[in-house]
């Protein structure tokens, strides 16, 4: 029943959906629901019993031309809607998932009444229940304060629809899917590890949900993501001994898996959820932040912040301090000073930095180029902007291994950017990390990399990427036990990161622990079934365990999910075909790599790998020499990767390791 033809009032179970009032009630009490989850509910109820595809949802919830990360945007809206409807992960009563397609509203629906469209004006106050000047209780915000807040006590006159776990969620669902069972076990053990290692008994644990954009202006999309990420960063640093923030990757894994906030509270010990909604208009940024009890989703606090763009840079800090205050965590002056020093005093440079982060997080060739441009613009606006220098350095360096960028084109720029970041602010963890990353990947000075990465971790113990990069550095230096300890710490802090599990697989593989390599790679694919690096690591473990059939299956998945033109999957397939004696197919891989190299940079080590599988020793060393001349970043795997074991007794191989400096770096 299209909303354009009639505006009905629907009833299903204990819920009443009043379209005219744009309101959902549960047993007569209002249910707090943001605009996009509400619009999604309307769409599903209108088309009850029908398949509603993910493209249908994107078309309904976002204006044409608006960039949306479909996985994040749709999954988050579905997750919030299911939470509001108390829809169990095991027994869906309202929203059914149609795997690979979309969703279907399956509950019986009664139509209460109908009204004419003229009584409901789109764009009126009724359409903006999620407006950032409201606390969602129906009361208007104060006229024009800088910050309007409402505590739990102040809102007691209008009771929360979530009076307690039994009424809000019903019985906690059991975990029945084997893959999810494994991951939840990992998460629980991670929580126990963290509790034993670094979290004080009285520590408060927060999970920050993806911030929503309250506007469909595609030019504003970076604000919600940027301010959300900066809020996570600020909360992580504001009182690390008293306040623990669940990594974003873990939160997103729970959302993708359809797990409830209550399950997050139970599995990870999360006390509170943080939500945010951001809009920018006429030079004013408005942001609503809400603090909810994780197990019941009852609102503890809500605040609406208004800032001119000229003072935007302090917004995430102010929100973080307010949240800390409401969970009774005191913030020292030294911490506030450190937070202020992280950021530029130039408001235009800060916004440009947020744009750079937005494009960096999209992780493809085109977006990486945009990110570099914005980082450089931010630096032009403020040459003393250490975070921008660090971001530029990491983005340039990482592109050499993530996007097959020619390392000679980025090496010097990345190194200079990292050095500038440290010169401006040597106490910035991101600056030390960027320097360590460049020393590891591009400069091949692993001892310097280890020192810088340990310094970054000392400055910010929650810097997950620094922990796992250190694990790789130690592994390639031959310190396998230390490397595994570093990776174990990383997995404990970020148990649902597919990259963390995939890189743990590589570290285990380099230690010749094939069982652990397979286990970690498998977990990476359980977290994200389309994460090509996880499938690639799984194929690698299967090959060296002699399970070629499974290796071929995993390699096919890796190629499919990476887009099919990835030099790493192309080369590894050629390597495997060579090992199996399927020379024609190995030669096809060589031709494909040669053809690709006519239009873009292809690492010479990729061709060397195929020849290694075919046993062409002369060609192997010819292409490894080309790789050395090109500063091919994949050479960092030479000291410890089992692929190269057949060549370790060859004097040419030992000489190459010496020329690269890898033997000097060994521990």
NORBELDA-V378259 format. One record per residue. N is the residue number from 1. RES is the residue in one small letter. PSI is psi in whole degrees, 0 to 359 (none if undefined). OMEGA is omega in whole degrees, 0 to 359 (* if undefined). Layout:
n=(N | N)
res=(RES | RES)
psi=(PSI | PSI)
omega=(OMEGA | OMEGA)
This chain:
n=(1 | 2 | 3 | 4 | 5 | 6 | 7 | 8 | 9 | 10 | 11 | 12 | 13 | 14 | 15 | 16 | 17 | 18 | 19 | 20 | 21 | 22 | 23 | 24 | 25 | 26 | 27 | 28 | 29 | 30 | 31 | 32 | 33 | 34 | 35 | 36 | 37 | 38 | 39 | 40 | 41 | 42 | 43 | 44 | 45 | 46 | 47 | 48 | 49 | 50 | 51 | 52 | 53 | 54 | 55 | 56 | 57 | 58 | 59 | 60 | 61 | 62 | 63 | 64 | 65 | 66 | 67 | 68 | 69 | 70 | 71 | 72 | 73 | 74 | 75 | 76 | 77 | 78 | 79 | 80 | 81 | 82 | 83 | 84 | 85 | 86 | 87 | 88 | 89 | 90 | 91 | 92 | 93 | 94 | 95 | 96 | 97 | 98 | 99 | 100 | 101 | 102 | 103 | 104 | 105 | 106 | 107 | 108 | 109 | 110 | 111 | 112 | 113 | 114 | 115 | 116 | 117 | 118 | 119 | 120 | 121 | 122 | 123 | 124 | 125 | 126 | 127 | 128 | 129 | 130 | 131 | 132 | 133 | 134 | 135 | 136 | 137 | 138 | 139 | 140 | 141 | 142 | 143 | 144 | 145 | 146 | 147 | 148 | 149 | 150 | 151 | 152 | 153 | 154 | 155 | 156 | 157 | 158 | 159 | 160 | 161 | 162 | 163 | 164 | 165 | 166 | 167 | 168 | 169 | 170 | 171 | 172 | 173 | 174 | 175 | 176 | 177 | 178 | 179 | 180 | 181 | 182 | 183 | 184 | 185 | 186 | 187 | 188 | 189 | 190 | 191 | 192 | 193 | 194 | 195 | 196 | 197 | 198 | 199 | 200 | 201 | 202 | 203 | 204 | 205 | 206 | 207 | 208 | 209 | 210 | 211 | 212 | 213 | 214 | 215 | 216 | 217 | 218 | 219 | 220 | 221 | 222 | 223 | 224 | 225 | 226 | 227 | 228 | 229 | 230 | 231 | 232 | 233 | 234 | 235 | 236 | 237 | 238 | 239 | 240 | 241 | 242 | 243 | 244 | 245 | 246 | 247 | 248 | 249 | 250 | 251 | 252 | 253 | 254 | 255 | 256 | 257 | 258 | 259 | 260 | 261 | 262 | 263 | 264 | 265 | 266 | 267 | 268 | 269 | 270 | 271 | 272 | 273 | 274 | 275 | 276 | 277 | 278 | 279 | 280 | 281 | 282 | 283 | 284 | 285 | 286 | 287 | 288 | 289 | 290 | 291 | 292 | 293 | 294 | 295 | 296 | 297 | 298 | 299 | 300 | 301 | 302 | 303 | 304 | 305 | 306 | 307 | 308 | 309 | 310 | 311 | 312 | 313 | 314 | 315 | 316 | 317 | 318 | 319 | 320 | 321 | 322 | 323 | 324 | 325 | 326 | 327 | 328 | 329 | 330 | 331 | 332 | 333 | 334 | 335 | 336 | 337 | 338 | 339 | 340 | 341 | 342 | 343 | 344 | 345 | 346 | 347 | 348 | 349 | 350 | 351 | 352 | 353 | 354 | 355 | 356 | 357 | 358 | 359 | 360 | 361 | 362 | 363 | 364 | 365 | 366 | 367 | 368 | 369 | 370 | 371 | 372 | 373 | 374 | 375 | 376 | 377 | 378 | 379 | 380 | 381 | 382 | 383 | 384 | 385 | 386 | 387 | 388 | 389 | 390 | 391 | 392 | 393 | 394 | 395 | 396 | 397 | 398 | 399 | 400 | 401 | 402 | 403 | 404 | 405 | 406 | 407 | 408 | 409 | 410 | 411 | 412 | 413 | 414 | 415 | 416 | 417 | 418 | 419 | 420 | 421 | 422 | 423 | 424 | 425 | 426 | 427 | 428 | 429 | 430 | 431 | 432 | 433 | 434 | 435 | 436 | 437 | 438 | 439 | 440 | 441 | 442 | 443 | 444 | 445 | 446 | 447 | 448 | 449 | 450 | 451 | 452 | 453 | 454 | 455 | 456 | 457 | 458 | 459 | 460 | 461 | 462 | 463 | 464 | 465 | 466 | 467 | 468 | 469 | 470 | 471 | 472 | 473 | 474 | 475 | 476 | 477 | 478 | 479 | 480 | 481 | 482 | 483 | 484 | 485 | 486 | 487 | 488 | 489 | 490 | 491 | 492 | 493 | 494 | 495 | 496 | 497 | 498 | 499 | 500 | 501 | 502 | 503 | 504 | 505 | 506 | 507 | 508 | 509 | 510 | 511 | 512 | 513 | 514 | 515 | 516 | 517 | 518 | 519 | 520 | 521 | 522 | 523 | 524 | 525 | 526 | 527 | 528 | 529 | 530 | 531 | 532 | 533 | 534 | 535 | 536 | 537 | 538 | 539 | 540 | 541 | 542 | 543 | 544 | 545 | 546 | 547 | 548 | 549 | 550 | 551 | 552 | 553 | 554 | 555 | 556 | 557 | 558 | 559 | 560 | 561 | 562 | 563 | 564 | 565 | 566 | 567 | 568 | 569 | 570 | 571 | 572 | 573 | 574 | 575 | 576 | 577 | 578 | 579 | 580 | 581 | 582 | 583 | 584 | 585 | 586 | 587 | 588 | 589 | 590 | 591 | 592 | 593 | 594 | 595 | 596 | 597 | 598 | 599 | 600 | 601 | 602 | 603 | 604 | 605 | 606 | 607 | 608 | 609 | 610 | 611 | 612 | 613 | 614 | 615 | 616 | 617 | 618 | 619 | 620 | 621 | 622 | 623 | 624 | 625 | 626 | 627 | 628 | 629 | 630 | 631 | 632 | 633 | 634 | 635 | 636 | 637 | 638 | 639 | 640 | 641 | 642 | 643 | 644 | 645 | 646 | 647 | 648 | 649 | 650 | 651 | 652 | 653 | 654 | 655 | 656 | 657 | 658 | 659 | 660 | 661 | 662 | 663 | 664 | 665 | 666 | 667)
res=(x | x | x | x | x | x | x | x | x | x | x | x | x | x | x | x | x | x | x | x | x | x | x | x | x | x | x | x | x | x | x | x | x | x | x | x | x | x | x | x | x | x | x | x | x | x | x | x | x | x | x | x | x | x | x | x | x | x | x | x | x | x | x | x | x | x | x | x | x | x | x | x | x | x | x | x | x | x | x | x | x | x | x | x | x | x | x | x | x | x | x | x | x | x | x | x | x | x | x | x | x | x | x | x | x | x | x | x | x | x | x | x | x | x | x | x | x | x | x | x | x | x | x | x | x | x | x | x | x | x | x | x | x | x | x | x | x | x | x | x | x | x | x | x | x | x | x | x | x | x | x | x | x | x | x | x | x | x | x | x | x | x | x | x | x | x | x | x | x | x | x | x | x | x | x | x | x | x | x | x | x | x | x | x | x | x | x | x | x | x | x | x | x | x | x | x | x | x | x | x | x | x | x | x | x | x | x | x | x | x | x | x | x | x | x | x | x | x | x | x | x | x | x | x | x | x | x | x | x | x | x | x | x | x | x | x | x | x | x | x | x | x | x | x | x | x | x | x | x | x | x | x | x | x | x | x | x | x | x | x | x | x | x | x | x | x | x | x | x | x | x | x | x | x | x | x | x | x | x | x | x | x | x | x | x | x | x | x | x | x | x | x | x | x | x | x | x | x | x | x | x | x | x | x | x | x | x | x | x | x | x | x | x | x | x | x | x | x | x | x | x | x | x | x | x | x | x | x | x | x | x | x | x | x | x | x | x | x | x | x | x | x | x | x | x | x | x | x | x | x | x | x | x | x | x | x | x | x | x | x | x | x | x | x | x | x | x | x | x | x | x | x | x | x | x | x | x | x | x | x | x | x | x | x | x | x | x | x | x | x | x | x | x | x | x | x | x | x | x | x | x | x | x | x | x | x | x | x | x | x | x | x | x | x | x | x | x | x | x | x | x | x | x | x | x | x | x | x | x | x | x | x | x | x | x | x | x | x | x | x | x | x | x | x | x | x | x | x | x | x | x | x | x | x | x | x | x | x | x | x | x | x | x | x | x | x | x | x | x | x | x | x | x | x | x | x | x | x | x | x | x | x | x | x | x | x | x | x | x | x | x | x | x | x | x | x | x | x | x | x | x | x | x | x | x | x | x | x | x | x | x | x | x | x | x | x | x | x | x | x | x | x | x | x | x | x | x | x | x | x | x | x | x | x | x | x | x | x | x | x | x | x | x | x | x | x | x | x | x | x | x | x | x | x | x | x | x | x | x | x | x | x | x | x | x | x | x | x | x | x | x | x | x | x | x | x | x | x | x | x | x | x | x | x | x | x | x | x | x | x | x | x | x | x | x | x | x | x | x | x | x | x | x | x | x | x | x | x | x | x | x | x | x | x | x | x | x | x | x | x | x | x | x | x | x | x | x | x | x | x | x | x | x | x | x | x | x | x | x | x | x | x | x | x | x | x | x | x | x | x | x | x | x | x | x | x | x | x | x | x | x | x | x | x | x | x | x)
psi=(99 | 140 | 337 | 338 | 325 | 148 | 102 | 169 | 120 | 147 | 134 | 122 | 224 | 9 | 148 | 116 | 107 | 103 | 318 | 319 | 355 | 54 | 142 | 135 | 149 | 115 | 39 | 352 | 142 | 140 | 126 | 124 | 128 | 171 | 312 | 316 | 325 | 315 | 325 | 318 | 316 | 316 | 313 | 319 | 320 | 323 | 35 | 138 | 346 | 157 | 126 | 112 | 163 | 319 | 324 | 318 | 315 | 317 | 323 | 322 | 339 | 143 | 154 | 139 | 351 | 126 | 131 | 132 | 100 | 315 | 315 | 310 | 308 | 315 | 320 | 317 | 316 | 316 | 314 | 322 | 316 | 324 | 317 | 328 | 3 | 40 | 113 | 146 | 335 | 320 | 96 | 123 | 337 | 309 | 118 | 135 | 130 | 100 | 130 | 357 | 299 | 225 | 161 | 134 | 119 | 354 | 155 | 135 | 133 | 138 | 119 | 308 | 178 | 147 | 163 | 149 | 334 | 339 | 356 | 106 | 114 | 137 | 352 | 178 | 332 | 339 | 359 | 51 | 331 | 18 | 142 | 356 | 11 | 153 | 11 | 15 | 2 | 350 | 137 | 154 | 159 | 157 | 303 | 47 | 160 | 318 | 126 | 125 | 156 | 122 | 171 | 322 | 320 | 336 | 12 | 339 | 333 | 90 | 148 | 145 | 348 | 80 | 341 | 169 | 320 | 322 | 327 | 314 | 345 | 201 | 137 | 130 | 146 | 154 | 117 | 332 | 126 | 318 | 316 | 325 | 317 | 314 | 322 | 322 | 319 | 316 | 318 | 317 | 326 | 317 | 320 | 320 | 313 | 320 | 324 | 325 | 311 | 351 | 121 | 151 | 326 | 11 | 142 | 133 | 125 | 148 | 124 | 118 | 156 | 130 | 143 | 147 | 127 | 9 | 153 | 12 | 115 | 337 | 352 | 0 | 329 | 335 | 312 | 313 | 316 | 313 | 327 | 313 | 321 | 326 | 318 | 314 | 316 | 315 | 326 | 332 | 349 | 327 | 71 | 337 | 346 | 344 | 119 | 132 | 125 | 133 | 149 | 322 | 324 | 317 | 315 | 328 | 320 | 321 | 312 | 323 | 0 | 17 | 149 | 160 | 326 | 322 | 325 | 319 | 318 | 314 | 318 | 0 | 28 | 130 | 318 | 150 | 146 | 127 | 155 | 150 | 132 | 140 | 143 | 132 | 134 | 43 | 4 | 133 | 127 | 135 | 125 | 131 | 141 | 143 | 123 | 146 | 129 | 320 | 334 | 344 | 19 | 141 | 129 | 323 | 148 | 142 | 144 | 122 | 136 | 131 | 142 | 153 | 331 | 341 | 21 | 326 | 336 | 357 | 311 | 327 | 316 | 319 | 316 | 318 | 319 | 318 | 314 | 319 | 320 | 348 | 15 | 44 | 118 | 146 | 121 | 158 | 324 | 324 | 319 | 319 | 317 | 320 | 317 | 321 | 335 | 325 | 159 | 157 | 355 | 112 | 325 | 322 | 322 | 314 | 322 | 322 | 318 | 322 | 318 | 315 | 322 | 313 | 327 | 321 | 347 | 338 | 55 | 171 | 311 | 316 | 327 | 318 | 320 | 318 | 315 | 317 | 315 | 322 | 316 | 323 | 317 | 320 | 323 | 321 | 327 | 94 | 346 | 24 | 91 | 320 | 320 | 319 | 315 | 317 | 319 | 314 | 311 | 318 | 316 | 311 | 315 | 331 | 336 | 331 | 334 | 326 | 12 | 41 | 142 | 117 | 332 | 339 | 340 | 345 | 303 | 319 | 318 | 319 | 315 | 319 | 318 | 317 | 320 | 321 | 316 | 321 | 323 | 314 | 88 | 346 | 13 | 120 | 320 | 326 | 314 | 321 | 313 | 317 | 315 | 321 | 317 | 317 | 325 | 306 | 321 | 323 | 341 | 34 | 84 | 334 | 318 | 323 | 315 | 315 | 313 | 319 | 321 | 324 | 319 | 317 | 323 | 325 | 328 | 96 | 345 | 4 | 89 | 318 | 327 | 319 | 312 | 331 | 320 | 320 | 318 | 319 | 312 | 321 | 315 | 342 | 354 | 3 | 71 | 323 | 316 | 322 | 316 | 324 | 319 | 318 | 325 | 319 | 319 | 315 | 325 | 321 | 330 | 68 | 346 | 22 | 116 | 326 | 319 | 316 | 322 | 317 | 332 | 323 | 319 | 318 | 317 | 319 | 319 | 338 | 4 | 27 | 83 | 326 | 315 | 322 | 316 | 319 | 313 | 319 | 320 | 320 | 325 | 319 | 337 | 321 | 316 | 105 | 344 | 16 | 104 | 328 | 324 | 315 | 324 | 316 | 324 | 318 | 317 | 315 | 319 | 318 | 312 | 352 | 0 | 12 | 74 | 328 | 312 | 326 | 317 | 320 | 313 | 322 | 323 | 320 | 317 | 316 | 318 | 315 | 345 | 0 | 353 | 347 | 24 | 126 | 329 | 316 | 323 | 314 | 319 | 327 | 317 | 320 | 313 | 319 | 321 | 316 | 326 | 358 | 13 | 74 | 320 | 316 | 327 | 319 | 328 | 321 | 320 | 317 | 320 | 319 | 319 | 319 | 318 | 326 | 348 | 343 | 346 | 169 | 130 | 124 | 128 | 333 | 336 | 316 | 322 | 322 | 317 | 316 | 327 | 319 | 326 | 349 | 21 | 81 | 316 | 315 | 325 | 310 | 330 | 315 | 330 | 325 | 319 | 321 | 320 | 315 | 324 | 359 | 40 | 120 | 340 | 351 | 344 | 342 | 352 | 316 | 335 | 351 | 130 | 339 | 325 | 7 | 322 | 346 | 2 | 337 | 352 | 130 | 328 | 325 | 315 | 321 | 320 | 317 | 321 | 316 | 326 | 342 | 7 | 327 | 325 | 328 | 347 | 149 | none)
omega=(184 | 180 | 182 | 182 | 177 | 180 | 187 | 171 | 188 | 173 | 174 | 184 | 180 | 185 | 175 | 180 | 181 | 184 | 182 | 180 | 181 | 187 | 174 | 178 | 178 | 186 | 176 | 182 | 182 | 175 | 180 | 181 | 181 | 188 | 185 | 173 | 177 | 178 | 177 | 178 | 178 | 180 | 182 | 181 | 177 | 183 | 183 | 181 | 181 | 172 | 174 | 185 | 177 | 174 | 176 | 182 | 179 | 181 | 182 | 189 | 182 | 178 | 177 | 177 | 179 | 177 | 175 | 171 | 188 | 182 | 181 | 186 | 182 | 180 | 180 | 179 | 178 | 182 | 181 | 180 | 178 | 177 | 180 | 181 | 182 | 183 | 184 | 178 | 184 | 183 | 181 | 179 | 187 | 186 | 179 | 174 | 174 | 190 | 178 | 184 | 185 | 187 | 179 | 175 | 192 | 182 | 173 | 184 | 174 | 177 | 186 | 182 | 177 | 179 | 180 | 181 | 183 | 181 | 181 | 183 | 177 | 181 | 177 | 182 | 182 | 182 | 186 | 175 | 179 | 181 | 187 | 176 | 181 | 177 | 177 | 177 | 180 | 180 | 177 | 176 | 175 | 189 | 185 | 177 | 175 | 177 | 175 | 184 | 174 | 179 | 179 | 181 | 183 | 183 | 185 | 179 | 177 | 189 | 178 | 175 | 181 | 186 | 180 | 184 | 184 | 183 | 187 | 186 | 190 | 180 | 180 | 183 | 175 | 178 | 186 | 180 | 185 | 181 | 180 | 178 | 178 | 184 | 177 | 177 | 177 | 181 | 181 | 178 | 177 | 179 | 178 | 179 | 181 | 179 | 180 | 189 | 195 | 185 | 180 | 182 | 182 | 182 | 177 | 182 | 181 | 169 | 181 | 178 | 179 | 179 | 180 | 171 | 182 | 179 | 177 | 177 | 183 | 179 | 182 | 186 | 183 | 185 | 182 | 180 | 183 | 180 | 175 | 180 | 179 | 176 | 176 | 181 | 181 | 180 | 180 | 186 | 191 | 178 | 190 | 179 | 184 | 186 | 179 | 181 | 178 | 180 | 182 | 181 | 179 | 178 | 182 | 178 | 177 | 179 | 180 | 183 | 179 | 179 | 184 | 173 | 179 | 179 | 176 | 178 | 183 | 185 | 189 | 180 | 180 | 179 | 186 | 171 | 176 | 175 | 178 | 178 | 189 | 174 | 177 | 182 | 176 | 176 | 180 | 174 | 176 | 180 | 174 | 176 | 180 | 177 | 184 | 171 | 187 | 186 | 182 | 186 | 175 | 184 | 178 | 187 | 175 | 179 | 175 | 182 | 174 | 179 | 167 | 181 | 181 | 179 | 183 | 189 | 181 | 188 | 182 | 178 | 180 | 178 | 181 | 179 | 179 | 178 | 179 | 180 | 183 | 172 | 174 | 173 | 181 | 182 | 181 | 179 | 181 | 179 | 178 | 178 | 179 | 178 | 179 | 183 | 178 | 190 | 178 | 173 | 183 | 185 | 180 | 178 | 180 | 179 | 179 | 176 | 178 | 177 | 179 | 180 | 180 | 181 | 177 | 183 | 178 | 168 | 168 | 186 | 184 | 182 | 177 | 178 | 178 | 180 | 179 | 179 | 182 | 175 | 180 | 176 | 179 | 179 | 177 | 179 | 178 | 181 | 179 | 183 | 186 | 180 | 179 | 176 | 181 | 179 | 178 | 181 | 183 | 181 | 178 | 183 | 183 | 181 | 181 | 180 | 181 | 187 | 182 | 171 | 178 | 184 | 180 | 179 | 185 | 188 | 184 | 180 | 180 | 181 | 181 | 180 | 179 | 179 | 178 | 178 | 180 | 179 | 180 | 184 | 182 | 180 | 177 | 183 | 181 | 179 | 179 | 178 | 181 | 179 | 179 | 180 | 179 | 180 | 179 | 192 | 188 | 184 | 179 | 175 | 191 | 176 | 176 | 178 | 180 | 180 | 183 | 181 | 177 | 177 | 178 | 180 | 177 | 179 | 182 | 184 | 180 | 182 | 187 | 183 | 177 | 179 | 185 | 174 | 176 | 177 | 179 | 178 | 181 | 179 | 182 | 173 | 179 | 180 | 191 | 180 | 178 | 180 | 180 | 177 | 179 | 180 | 177 | 177 | 179 | 180 | 179 | 181 | 186 | 190 | 182 | 176 | 179 | 179 | 179 | 180 | 180 | 180 | 172 | 177 | 179 | 179 | 178 | 179 | 180 | 175 | 181 | 176 | 187 | 179 | 179 | 179 | 180 | 180 | 181 | 180 | 179 | 179 | 177 | 180 | 175 | 178 | 181 | 186 | 181 | 180 | 190 | 182 | 176 | 178 | 178 | 179 | 178 | 178 | 180 | 180 | 180 | 181 | 186 | 172 | 179 | 181 | 189 | 179 | 178 | 178 | 180 | 178 | 181 | 180 | 177 | 177 | 180 | 180 | 182 | 185 | 178 | 178 | 174 | 182 | 180 | 183 | 182 | 179 | 177 | 183 | 183 | 176 | 178 | 178 | 182 | 178 | 178 | 179 | 182 | 181 | 179 | 190 | 182 | 181 | 176 | 179 | 175 | 178 | 178 | 179 | 180 | 178 | 179 | 179 | 179 | 183 | 178 | 182 | 180 | 178 | 173 | 182 | 178 | 180 | 179 | 178 | 177 | 182 | 179 | 178 | 177 | 178 | 181 | 181 | 180 | 189 | 181 | 180 | 178 | 184 | 175 | 182 | 174 | 177 | 176 | 179 | 178 | 179 | 182 | 185 | 180 | 185 | 181 | 176 | 179 | 180 | 184 | 186 | 190 | 183 | 183 | 178 | 187 | 181 | 181 | 185 | 188 | 179 | 180 | 182 | 180 | 180 | 179 | 179 | 179 | 178 | 179 | 180 | 177 | 183 | 186 | 179 | 177 | 182 | 187 | 178 | *)
